[in-house]
Amino acid sequence: MNWKLLAVMGALLGAAPAAAQAKIEIYGGANYWMAREAALFDVGVKVGAELADNLSLGFRGGVYVVPDSNRLGIPLDVFLNYQVHRTPLYFEAMVGPWLSLSGGDFLRTHGGGGFGLKFGAVKLGVEAAYLAPGGMLGARLGIEL
């Protein structure tokens, strides 16, 4: 199943517009991972491009850490973002593999959605997701460059 997920991600990224139109964002998140009853922090970079007015597709990647169990990994997601016309409100969906570099399952399935507010270059939001083997709730802060 995970190979199918990687194939879908590759197809979506192949359909993305040219890199010359790319928007770059640095983000950070603080999450509660219910399956491990632990905090999970992630930081990274998002690169996306507009598909249509207010709709963009892109990739996000970075690093995550679970301090309680000294877990470290690499989150990789494809995202779809919709900015509601003439408002600061946005919605986002994401899916992809998260790679664990410190024991346990190397490849974890991740998928979720969220919403938030964008004020100029700053984005504040919340996310509800599934990170195998359980749910995750978190807050996000992003800054567009």
Contacts in CASP RR format, 6 or more apart in sequence:
PFRMAT RR
TARGET T0000
AUTHOR 0000-0000-0000
METHOD contacts of the structure
MODEL  1
MNWKLLAVMGALLGAAPAAAQAKIEIYGGANYWMAREAALFDVGVKVGAE
LADNLSLGFRGGVYVVPDSNRLGIPLDVFLNYQVHRTPLYFEAMVGPWLS
LSGGDFLRTHGGGGFGLKFGAVKLGVEAAYLAPGGMLGARLGIEL
1 109 0 8 1.000
2 97 0 8 1.000
2 107 0 8 1.000
2 109 0 8 1.000
5 95 0 8 1.000
5 96 0 8 1.000
5 97 0 8 1.000
5 109 0 8 1.000
6 97 0 8 1.000
8 95 0 8 1.000
9 76 0 8 1.000
9 78 0 8 1.000
9 95 0 8 1.000
9 96 0 8 1.000
9 97 0 8 1.000
10 78 0 8 1.000
12 57 0 8 1.000
12 58 0 8 1.000
12 78 0 8 1.000
13 58 0 8 1.000
13 59 0 8 1.000
13 78 0 8 1.000
15 57 0 8 1.000
16 48 0 8 1.000
16 49 0 8 1.000
16 51 0 8 1.000
16 57 0 8 1.000
16 58 0 8 1.000
16 59 0 8 1.000
17 49 0 8 1.000
17 50 0 8 1.000
17 51 0 8 1.000
17 57 0 8 1.000
18 49 0 8 1.000
19 47 0 8 1.000
19 49 0 8 1.000
21 49 0 8 1.000
21 50 0 8 1.000
22 47 0 8 1.000
22 48 0 8 1.000
22 49 0 8 1.000
23 47 0 8 1.000
23 48 0 8 1.000
23 49 0 8 1.000
23 50 0 8 1.000
23 56 0 8 1.000
23 144 0 8 1.000
24 45 0 8 1.000
24 46 0 8 1.000
24 47 0 8 1.000
24 48 0 8 1.000
24 144 0 8 1.000
24 145 0 8 1.000
25 45 0 8 1.000
25 46 0 8 1.000
25 47 0 8 1.000
25 123 0 8 1.000
25 142 0 8 1.000
25 143 0 8 1.000
25 144 0 8 1.000
25 145 0 8 1.000
26 43 0 8 1.000
26 44 0 8 1.000
26 45 0 8 1.000
26 46 0 8 1.000
26 142 0 8 1.000
26 143 0 8 1.000
26 145 0 8 1.000
27 43 0 8 1.000
27 44 0 8 1.000
27 45 0 8 1.000
27 46 0 8 1.000
27 60 0 8 1.000
27 123 0 8 1.000
27 140 0 8 1.000
27 141 0 8 1.000
27 142 0 8 1.000
27 143 0 8 1.000
28 41 0 8 1.000
28 42 0 8 1.000
28 43 0 8 1.000
28 44 0 8 1.000
28 140 0 8 1.000
28 141 0 8 1.000
28 142 0 8 1.000
29 41 0 8 1.000
29 42 0 8 1.000
29 43 0 8 1.000
29 138 0 8 1.000
29 139 0 8 1.000
29 140 0 8 1.000
29 141 0 8 1.000
30 39 0 8 1.000
30 41 0 8 1.000
30 138 0 8 1.000
30 139 0 8 1.000
31 39 0 8 1.000
31 40 0 8 1.000
31 41 0 8 1.000
31 42 0 8 1.000
31 127 0 8 1.000
31 129 0 8 1.000
31 136 0 8 1.000
31 137 0 8 1.000
31 138 0 8 1.000
31 139 0 8 1.000
32 38 0 8 1.000
32 39 0 8 1.000
32 40 0 8 1.000
32 136 0 8 1.000
32 137 0 8 1.000
32 138 0 8 1.000
33 39 0 8 1.000
33 40 0 8 1.000
33 66 0 8 1.000
33 131 0 8 1.000
33 134 0 8 1.000
33 135 0 8 1.000
33 136 0 8 1.000
34 134 0 8 1.000
34 135 0 8 1.000
34 136 0 8 1.000
34 137 0 8 1.000
35 131 0 8 1.000
35 132 0 8 1.000
35 133 0 8 1.000
35 134 0 8 1.000
35 135 0 8 1.000
36 66 0 8 1.000
36 68 0 8 1.000
36 69 0 8 1.000
38 66 0 8 1.000
38 67 0 8 1.000
38 68 0 8 1.000
38 69 0 8 1.000
39 66 0 8 1.000
39 67 0 8 1.000
39 68 0 8 1.000
40 64 0 8 1.000
40 65 0 8 1.000
40 66 0 8 1.000
40 131 0 8 1.000
40 136 0 8 1.000
41 64 0 8 1.000
41 65 0 8 1.000
41 67 0 8 1.000
42 62 0 8 1.000
42 63 0 8 1.000
42 64 0 8 1.000
42 65 0 8 1.000
42 75 0 8 1.000
43 62 0 8 1.000
43 63 0 8 1.000
44 60 0 8 1.000
44 61 0 8 1.000
44 62 0 8 1.000
44 63 0 8 1.000
44 75 0 8 1.000
45 60 0 8 1.000
45 61 0 8 1.000
45 62 0 8 1.000
46 58 0 8 1.000
46 59 0 8 1.000
46 60 0 8 1.000
46 61 0 8 1.000
46 79 0 8 1.000
47 58 0 8 1.000
47 59 0 8 1.000
47 60 0 8 1.000
48 56 0 8 1.000
48 57 0 8 1.000
48 58 0 8 1.000
48 59 0 8 1.000
48 79 0 8 1.000
49 56 0 8 1.000
49 57 0 8 1.000
49 58 0 8 1.000
50 56 0 8 1.000
51 57 0 8 1.000
53 85 0 8 1.000
54 82 0 8 1.000
54 83 0 8 1.000
54 84 0 8 1.000
54 85 0 8 1.000
55 80 0 8 1.000
55 81 0 8 1.000
55 82 0 8 1.000
55 83 0 8 1.000
56 80 0 8 1.000
56 81 0 8 1.000
56 83 0 8 1.000
57 78 0 8 1.000
57 79 0 8 1.000
57 80 0 8 1.000
57 81 0 8 1.000
58 78 0 8 1.000
58 79 0 8 1.000
58 80 0 8 1.000
58 81 0 8 1.000
59 76 0 8 1.000
59 77 0 8 1.000
59 78 0 8 1.000
59 79 0 8 1.000
60 75 0 8 1.000
60 76 0 8 1.000
60 77 0 8 1.000
60 79 0 8 1.000
60 94 0 8 1.000
61 74 0 8 1.000
61 75 0 8 1.000
61 76 0 8 1.000
61 77 0 8 1.000
62 74 0 8 1.000
62 75 0 8 1.000
62 76 0 8 1.000
63 72 0 8 1.000
63 73 0 8 1.000
63 74 0 8 1.000
63 75 0 8 1.000
64 71 0 8 1.000
64 72 0 8 1.000
64 73 0 8 1.000
64 74 0 8 1.000
64 75 0 8 1.000
64 98 0 8 1.000
65 71 0 8 1.000
65 72 0 8 1.000
65 73 0 8 1.000
66 72 0 8 1.000
70 102 0 8 1.000
71 100 0 8 1.000
71 102 0 8 1.000
71 103 0 8 1.000
72 100 0 8 1.000
72 101 0 8 1.000
72 102 0 8 1.000
73 98 0 8 1.000
73 99 0 8 1.000
73 100 0 8 1.000
73 101 0 8 1.000
73 102 0 8 1.000
74 98 0 8 1.000
74 99 0 8 1.000
74 101 0 8 1.000
75 98 0 8 1.000
75 99 0 8 1.000
75 110 0 8 1.000
76 96 0 8 1.000
76 97 0 8 1.000
76 98 0 8 1.000
76 99 0 8 1.000
77 94 0 8 1.000
77 95 0 8 1.000
77 96 0 8 1.000
77 110 0 8 1.000
77 111 0 8 1.000
78 94 0 8 1.000
78 95 0 8 1.000
78 96 0 8 1.000
79 92 0 8 1.000
79 93 0 8 1.000
79 94 0 8 1.000
80 92 0 8 1.000
80 93 0 8 1.000
80 94 0 8 1.000
81 90 0 8 1.000
81 91 0 8 1.000
81 92 0 8 1.000
82 90 0 8 1.000
82 91 0 8 1.000
82 92 0 8 1.000
83 89 0 8 1.000
83 90 0 8 1.000
83 118 0 8 1.000
84 90 0 8 1.000
84 91 0 8 1.000
88 117 0 8 1.000
88 118 0 8 1.000
88 119 0 8 1.000
89 115 0 8 1.000
89 116 0 8 1.000
89 117 0 8 1.000
89 118 0 8 1.000
90 115 0 8 1.000
90 116 0 8 1.000
90 117 0 8 1.000
90 118 0 8 1.000
90 123 0 8 1.000
91 113 0 8 1.000
91 114 0 8 1.000
91 115 0 8 1.000
91 116 0 8 1.000
92 113 0 8 1.000
92 114 0 8 1.000
92 115 0 8 1.000
92 127 0 8 1.000
93 111 0 8 1.000
93 112 0 8 1.000
93 113 0 8 1.000
93 114 0 8 1.000
94 110 0 8 1.000
94 111 0 8 1.000
94 112 0 8 1.000
94 113 0 8 1.000
94 129 0 8 1.000
95 110 0 8 1.000
95 111 0 8 1.000
95 112 0 8 1.000
96 109 0 8 1.000
96 110 0 8 1.000
96 111 0 8 1.000
97 107 0 8 1.000
97 108 0 8 1.000
97 109 0 8 1.000
97 110 0 8 1.000
98 107 0 8 1.000
98 108 0 8 1.000
98 109 0 8 1.000
98 110 0 8 1.000
98 131 0 8 1.000
99 106 0 8 1.000
99 107 0 8 1.000
99 108 0 8 1.000
100 106 0 8 1.000
100 107 0 8 1.000
100 108 0 8 1.000
105 132 0 8 1.000
108 131 0 8 1.000
108 132 0 8 1.000
109 130 0 8 1.000
109 131 0 8 1.000
109 132 0 8 1.000
110 129 0 8 1.000
110 130 0 8 1.000
110 131 0 8 1.000
110 132 0 8 1.000
111 129 0 8 1.000
111 130 0 8 1.000
111 131 0 8 1.000
112 127 0 8 1.000
112 128 0 8 1.000
112 129 0 8 1.000
112 130 0 8 1.000
113 127 0 8 1.000
113 128 0 8 1.000
113 129 0 8 1.000
114 125 0 8 1.000
114 126 0 8 1.000
114 127 0 8 1.000
114 128 0 8 1.000
115 125 0 8 1.000
115 126 0 8 1.000
116 123 0 8 1.000
116 124 0 8 1.000
116 125 0 8 1.000
116 126 0 8 1.000
116 140 0 8 1.000
117 123 0 8 1.000
117 124 0 8 1.000
117 125 0 8 1.000
120 144 0 8 1.000
121 143 0 8 1.000
121 144 0 8 1.000
121 145 0 8 1.000
122 141 0 8 1.000
122 142 0 8 1.000
122 143 0 8 1.000
122 144 0 8 1.000
123 140 0 8 1.000
123 141 0 8 1.000
123 142 0 8 1.000
123 143 0 8 1.000
123 144 0 8 1.000
124 139 0 8 1.000
124 140 0 8 1.000
124 141 0 8 1.000
124 142 0 8 1.000
125 139 0 8 1.000
125 140 0 8 1.000
125 141 0 8 1.000
126 137 0 8 1.000
126 138 0 8 1.000
126 139 0 8 1.000
126 140 0 8 1.000
127 136 0 8 1.000
127 137 0 8 1.000
127 138 0 8 1.000
127 139 0 8 1.000
127 140 0 8 1.000
128 135 0 8 1.000
128 136 0 8 1.000
128 137 0 8 1.000
128 138 0 8 1.000
129 135 0 8 1.000
129 136 0 8 1.000
129 137 0 8 1.000
130 136 0 8 1.000
END
